[in-house]
Amino acid sequence: MSTSDHSPDLPRPGAGGPDVPAPRPSYEIRIATDGVLARRLFAFCLDMLVIGALVILFSLAILVLGVLTLGLAWLLFAILVPAVGLLYSAMTVGGPNQATIGMRMMGLRVSRVQSTGRVDAITAAVHALLFWLATSTFFLWLLDVVVGVARDDRRMGHDLLVDVMVTRTDATP
């Protein structure tokens, strides 16, 4: 028997055994990520409206709390916007829907790449933090967008760093 012959009960080389999951075919990834970058842009705009409303709401609460604490609570204004943005992302992306309100409206969800499972709140917060760091400078933002456009799976740079993928909800299991 030559080395190229295989018995029918032995797995073929590279075919993956019963314990090794088969990788997702590239056509499934392309279908699940078709149009994701444009949807992410619109979802971002919708999320900015939601975050803006939350910032106004928390500003009013801090204003009242500041009067009650003789101005001490007004120090919270320094971290208000980043804290609201990170908490919003951690609670929504790390929650059961796996998406922010804007993402849900655009039919998107965030999942882990390998397991397609849920993203925990810490990973969601780090993902949001990396996004905000990338958008803080034009060069990093441009690099993030170029990476997303160049890749077949449409994962942006901050997605790669935390190993998540944004897919359409109508094309994912």
C-alpha positions in Angstrom: 0.0 0.0 0.0 1.5 3.3 -1.0 1.6 6.4 1.2 -1.1 8.1 -0.9 -3.6 5.3 -0.4 -5.9 5.7 2.6 -8.2 3.3 4.2 -11.9 4.4 4.2 -12.1 4.6 8.0 -9.1 7.0 8.4 -9.5 10.7 7.8 -7.8 12.3 4.9 -4.9 14.7 5.7 -6.2 18.2 6.4 -9.8 17.0 6.5 -10.1 17.5 10.2 -11.2 14.6 12.5 -14.4 14.2 14.4 -13.2 16.4 17.2 -11.9 19.2 15.0 -14.6 21.6 13.7 -14.4 22.4 10.0 -13.5 26.0 9.2 -16.3 28.2 8.0 -16.3 28.3 4.2 -15.3 31.7 2.7 -18.6 32.0 0.8 -20.5 31.9 4.2 -18.3 34.7 5.6 -18.8 36.8 2.4 -22.6 36.4 2.6 -22.7 37.2 6.3 -20.5 40.3 5.9 -22.0 41.6 2.6 -22.8 45.3 3.1 -21.6 45.4 6.7 -19.3 48.4 6.4 -22.1 50.7 5.1 -24.5 49.4 7.7 -21.9 50.0 10.4 -21.6 53.7 9.3 -25.4 54.2 9.6 -25.4 52.3 12.9 -22.7 54.5 14.2 -24.7 57.7 13.4 -27.8 56.2 15.2 -25.7 55.2 18.2 -24.3 58.8 18.4 -27.9 60.1 18.8 -28.6 57.5 21.5 -25.3 58.3 23.3 -26.0 62.1 23.0 -29.4 61.6 24.6 -27.9 59.6 27.4 -25.2 62.2 28.0 -27.9 64.9 28.3 -29.8 62.7 30.7 -26.7 62.0 32.9 -25.7 65.6 32.7 -28.9 66.6 34.3 -28.4 64.0 37.0 -24.9 65.2 37.7 -26.1 68.8 37.8 -28.6 68.0 40.5 -26.2 65.7 42.3 -23.6 68.5 42.2 -25.9 70.9 43.9 -26.6 68.3 46.6 -22.9 67.6 47.1 -21.9 71.3 47.1 -20.2 70.9 43.7 -18.2 67.7 44.3 -20.2 65.6 41.8 -19.5 68.1 39.1 -16.1 66.5 38.7 -17.9 63.7 37.0 -18.4 65.9 34.0 -14.8 65.3 33.0 -15.4 61.6 32.4 -19.1 61.8 31.4 -18.9 61.3 27.6 -16.3 58.5 27.5 -17.9 56.7 30.4 -21.4 56.8 28.8 -20.0 55.6 25.5 -18.0 52.7 27.0 -20.9 51.6 29.3 -23.4 51.8 26.4 -21.2 49.6 24.3 -20.4 47.2 27.1 -24.0 46.8 28.1 -25.5 46.5 24.6 -22.8 44.6 22.6 -22.0 42.5 25.7 -25.7 41.9 26.3 -28.1 39.2 25.0 -28.7 41.0 21.6 -25.0 41.3 20.8 -25.5 44.7 19.3 -26.0 48.4 20.0 -29.3 50.0 19.3 -28.0 51.3 16.0 -26.6 47.9 15.1 -30.0 46.2 15.8 -31.7 48.8 13.7 -29.3 48.1 10.8 -29.5 44.3 11.3 -26.0 43.7 12.6 -24.6 41.7 15.5 -21.1 41.3 17.0 -19.8 37.8 17.7 -16.5 36.0 18.4 -14.8 34.8 15.3 -13.9 31.3 16.2 -17.0 30.2 18.1 -19.5 32.7 16.7 -20.6 33.0 20.4 -21.5 36.0 22.5 -19.1 38.7 23.3 -18.7 39.5 27.0 -19.0 43.0 28.4 -15.2 43.5 29.0 -14.4 42.5 25.4 -17.2 44.8 24.2 -15.8 47.7 26.2 -12.3 47.1 25.0 -13.6 46.9 21.4 -15.4 50.3 21.9 -12.3 51.8 23.5 -10.1 50.7 20.5 -12.7 52.2 18.1 -12.7 55.5 19.9 -8.9 55.5 20.0 -8.8 54.8 16.3 -11.3 57.6 15.5 -9.3 60.1 17.7 -6.7 60.6 15.0 -7.3 60.8 11.2 -4.4 58.4 10.4 -5.5 55.6 12.8 -9.1 56.0 11.6 -8.1 55.8 8.0 -5.9 52.8 8.7 -8.9 51.1 10.5 -11.2 51.8 7.5 -8.6 50.6 4.9 -8.2 47.4 6.8 -11.9 46.8 6.7 -12.2 47.6 3.0 -9.2 45.4 2.1 -10.3 42.3 3.9 -12.8 39.8 2.5 -14.5 39.4 5.9 -14.8 43.2 6.4 -13.2 43.1 9.8 -11.8 46.4 10.7 -8.5 46.9 12.7 -10.1 47.2 16.1 -12.2 44.0 15.3 -9.0 42.1 14.6 -7.3 43.2 17.8 -10.2 41.8 20.0 -11.0 38.9 17.7 -14.6 39.8 17.0 -16.7 39.9 13.8 -19.7 42.1 12.8 -22.1 40.2 10.7 -25.6 40.7 9.4 -28.3 39.1 11.5 -30.2 37.7 8.5 -27.2 35.8 7.3 -25.9 34.3 10.5 -27.1 31.2 12.3 
